[in-house]
Amino acid sequence: KDFEAVLGKRLFKREKFGMSLTQEGLELYNDLKSLYLQEKEITKKHTSGVINNSIHVYYDWGKSQYLTALYQAANKNCSHINMMRFSKDNFEEIPDYDGNTLILSSDKIISEKFSLIHQVKNKYLGICCQQILAQKAQENINTLLKENIWLCDPALYKTAKIKKLENEIADQGKPISIRLMDDLNCCLNFIQTHHSLLFTDENPIKSEDEKQLCFIPLTQTELIYNCYIYKSKYHSSILNRFVDLIKELE
């Protein structure tokens, strides 16, 4: 009985209208829940004979270099991979029925369903445009930003960093003209024939055919961001195939 009394005090605390778990009790509950879900998954595989071989990757904007790495890893592991966009407004609607979900986000998220597995720090944005525009502005970033149209992914445009930059440039006396586009190839075609700046998180210039374009990093401290990678908190075994790769992303 002494053991039961001591255990009860460690796991539960009295509240005005009953009992609640202590921090230690909550940790034990989460550990037991994790073990239960893992056992449930194993049992399901053995009884049904069906093994889920798919992973679902959600991302907010950009991050094509990470998506490509995950796609190549899935191909190597003979796994199926689905890639879908999400926004902060509908984050809680992301399903996680089978524990096989990854999330790539530029903002920290708080969720009971997902846990942080890796963080890529000090990423920077950049602008891609015709070299002639950069030369005309004498590679002065402020001049370049003031005198040309911005092409921006809708999700990126909603971020505080872009809003702040827009306000700073607009305060210099000239309103900014912005076009929202979420297709990288469309943007690359557009900037080759228009006085436009493509905001992107990587250098999109891949071939000699695009040598008339240039990429200029925006290295201001206020435009530095991190990439947070989350996984299903109670993940299925298929995600184990990607853990090492994810922790090496930079």
C-alpha positions in Angstrom: 0.0 0.0 0.0 2.9 2.3 0.7 4.1 1.7 -2.9 0.7 2.4 -4.3 0.5 5.6 -2.2 3.9 6.8 -3.3 3.2 6.0 -7.0 -0.1 7.7 -6.8 1.4 10.9 -5.5 4.1 10.8 -8.2 1.6 10.3 -11.1 -1.5 12.2 -10.0 -2.3 15.5 -8.3 -5.5 16.7 -6.7 -7.5 19.4 -8.5 -10.5 21.3 -7.4 -12.8 19.0 -9.4 -10.9 15.7 -9.3 -7.5 14.5 -10.2 -5.0 15.2 -13.1 -1.7 13.8 -14.2 1.6 15.3 -12.9 4.4 16.0 -15.4 5.9 12.6 -14.6 2.5 10.9 -15.0 2.0 12.6 -18.4 5.4 11.4 -19.6 4.6 7.9 -18.5 1.2 8.1 -20.3 2.9 9.3 -23.5 5.5 6.5 -23.3 2.7 3.8 -22.8 0.7 5.4 -25.6 3.7 5.2 -28.0 4.3 1.5 -27.1 0.6 0.8 -27.6 0.5 2.4 -31.1 3.7 0.6 -32.1 2.3 -2.7 -31.0 -1.0 -1.9 -32.8 0.9 -1.3 -36.0 2.9 -4.5 -35.8 -0.3 -6.5 -35.0 -2.1 -4.8 -37.9 0.7 -5.8 -40.3 0.7 -9.4 -39.2 -3.1 -9.9 -39.2 -3.8 -8.0 -42.4 -0.7 -8.9 -44.3 -0.7 -5.3 -45.6 2.4 -3.1 -45.0 2.0 0.6 -45.7 4.9 1.5 -48.0 4.0 5.2 -48.5 5.1 8.4 -46.9 3.4 11.8 -47.1 5.5 15.0 -47.2 3.9 18.4 -46.6 5.8 21.6 -47.2 4.8 25.3 -47.1 6.9 26.8 -49.9 10.1 26.3 -51.8 12.4 23.6 -50.4 12.7 21.8 -53.7 16.3 20.7 -52.9 15.0 18.8 -49.8 12.0 17.4 -51.7 14.3 16.2 -54.4 16.5 14.4 -51.8 13.5 12.8 -50.2 12.1 11.7 -53.6 15.5 10.1 -54.6 15.7 8.3 -51.2 12.1 7.0 -51.7 13.0 5.7 -55.1 16.1 4.0 -53.7 14.1 2.4 -50.9 11.3 1.3 -53.2 8.9 3.5 -51.3 6.0 5.6 -52.5 6.1 9.3 -51.8 3.4 11.9 -52.0 4.2 15.6 -51.8 1.6 18.2 -50.9 1.5 21.9 -50.0 0.1 23.1 -46.7 -0.4 26.5 -45.1 -0.3 27.7 -41.5 -4.1 28.3 -41.7 -4.9 24.6 -42.3 -2.0 23.0 -40.6 -4.2 21.2 -38.0 -6.1 19.5 -40.9 -3.1 17.5 -42.0 -4.1 13.8 -41.4 -1.8 11.3 -39.9 -3.6 8.0 -40.0 -0.6 5.7 -40.5 2.2 7.5 -38.8 4.0 8.1 -42.1 4.0 11.9 -42.4 6.9 14.4 -42.7 6.4 18.2 -42.5 8.9 20.8 -43.8 8.1 24.2 -42.4 9.8 27.6 -42.3 8.0 28.3 -39.0 7.9 26.4 -35.7 4.7 24.4 -35.2 3.1 23.1 -32.1 1.2 19.8 -32.5 0.3 16.7 -30.5 0.6 14.7 -33.7 4.1 15.7 -34.9 7.5 16.1 -33.3 10.7 17.9 -34.4 13.3 15.6 -35.9 15.7 18.1 -37.5 16.4 21.8 -37.9 18.3 23.4 -40.7 19.6 26.8 -39.5 20.6 30.0 -41.2 18.9 29.6 -44.6 18.7 32.7 -46.8 16.4 34.0 -49.5 17.6 35.3 -52.8 16.4 37.0 -56.0 16.8 35.7 -59.5 16.5 38.2 -62.4 18.1 39.2 -65.7 21.7 40.2 -65.4 21.0 43.4 -67.3 18.7 44.5 -64.5 21.3 43.9 -61.8 23.9 45.8 -63.9 21.5 48.7 -64.4 21.0 49.0 -60.7 24.7 48.6 -60.2 23.9 45.6 -58.1 22.4 47.9 -55.4 19.7 45.7 -53.8 17.5 48.5 -52.7 17.4 50.0 -56.2 16.7 46.6 -57.7 13.8 46.0 -55.3 12.3 49.4 -55.8 12.4 49.4 -59.6 11.1 46.0 -60.5 8.1 43.7 -60.1 8.4 41.0 -57.4 7.4 37.4 -58.2 6.6 35.6 -55.0 5.1 32.3 -53.9 1.8 33.0 -52.1 2.9 31.2 -49.0 6.2 33.0 -48.9 4.5 36.4 -49.5 2.4 35.8 -46.3 5.5 35.5 -44.1 6.5 38.3 -41.8 9.9 38.6 -43.4 8.6 39.5 -46.9 5.9 41.8 -45.4 8.6 43.7 -43.5 10.8 44.0 -46.6 7.8 45.2 -48.6 7.0 47.9 -46.1 10.7 49.0 -45.9 11.0 49.4 -49.6 7.5 51.1 -49.9 8.5 53.6 -47.2 11.2 54.8 -49.5 8.5 56.5 -51.6 7.4 54.0 -54.3 4.7 51.3 -53.9 5.8 47.7 -54.7 4.2 45.8 -57.6 3.9 42.1 -56.6 2.7 39.1 -58.6 1.9 35.9 -56.7 3.1 32.7 -58.6 3.7 29.3 -57.1 5.2 27.6 -60.2 9.0 27.9 -60.4 9.2 27.1 -64.2 6.6 29.7 -65.0 8.5 32.3 -62.9 11.8 31.4 -64.7 10.2 31.9 -68.1 8.5 35.1 -67.0 11.7 36.8 -65.6 13.5 36.2 -68.9 11.2 38.5 -70.8 10.0 40.9 -68.1 11.6 43.3 -65.6 10.8 41.0 -62.6 12.6 39.6 -59.6 11.9 36.0 -58.5 12.1 35.4 -54.7 13.4 31.9 -54.0 15.2 29.9 -51.4 17.8 28.4 -53.8 19.7 29.3 -56.9 17.3 28.1 -59.7 19.9 28.6 -62.5 20.9 25.1 -63.7 22.0 25.4 -67.3 23.9 27.5 -69.8 20.7 28.4 -71.5 19.9 30.6 -68.5 23.2 32.5 -68.5 21.4 35.8 -69.0 20.0 35.4 -65.5 21.8 35.9 -62.2 21.1 34.9 -58.6 21.7 37.4 -55.8 21.5 36.2 -52.2 19.7 38.4 -49.7 22.0 38.0 -46.7 20.4 40.6 -44.4 20.0 39.1 -40.9 16.3 39.8 -40.9 15.8 37.6 -44.0 17.6 34.6 -42.6 15.2 31.7 -41.7 15.3 28.1 -40.5 13.7 25.0 -41.9 12.0 22.8 -39.3 11.4 19.2 -40.2 8.7 17.3 -38.3 7.7 13.6 -38.3 4.7 11.7 -37.0 5.2 11.5 -33.3 4.2 7.8 -33.2 5.8 7.0 -36.6 5.6 3.8 -38.6 8.7 1.8 -39.5 8.8 3.2 -43.0 10.0 6.6 -41.8 13.1 4.9 -40.3 14.4 4.6 -43.8 14.5 8.4 -44.1 15.8 9.4 -40.6 19.5 9.4 -41.4 19.0 11.4 -44.6 16.8 14.0 -42.9 19.4 14.6 -40.2 22.1 15.2 -42.8 20.0 17.9 -44.7 21.6 21.4 -44.6 
